[in-house]
Amino acid sequence: MKSRTESLIRLKKFEVDEKRRQLAQIEAMIGDFERMAAELDQQIEIEHQKTGITDSTHFAYSTFAKAALTRRDNLLASANNLKAKQEAAQEALSEALEELKKVELLNQRANMRERQERDKAEQNEYDEIARMRHMNN
C-alpha cells in the first residue's frame, strides 16, 4: 500500500510540474509576442516620423509600416489567443494541485492509522508483560 501511494504522489507531483512548465511556456510566449509587438510599434512610429505620413490609407504610406502594422496585429492576436490557453493551463494546474493535496492527505491519514496501530500493538505488548509480571508476583 505504501509504495503504491508513494508512486501515486510522485505521479501527481510530476503532473503538477508538467502543468507548471506548460503554463510558464505559455506565459513566456505571450510576453515575447507582446514585447515584439511593442518593438514593432516603435519601428512604426520611427517610420511615421521619417515619412511624415501616419494615415495607413494614404497612397504614399510606407510599405514597411504597413507590413509592420500587419505583423504587430498578428502578434497581438496570437497573444490574445494564448491568453485563453493560459487561463485553461492555470485551471489545469489548480486541479492538479488539488489532486496532489488529496493524495498527500490520504497518505498522511494512512500513515497516522499505521502509527496508531503500531502504538496500540506496542501498548498491548507492554500490557501483556505487565500482566505476566503481576501474575508472577
Beta strands, then each sheet from edge to edge (+ up, - down):
end
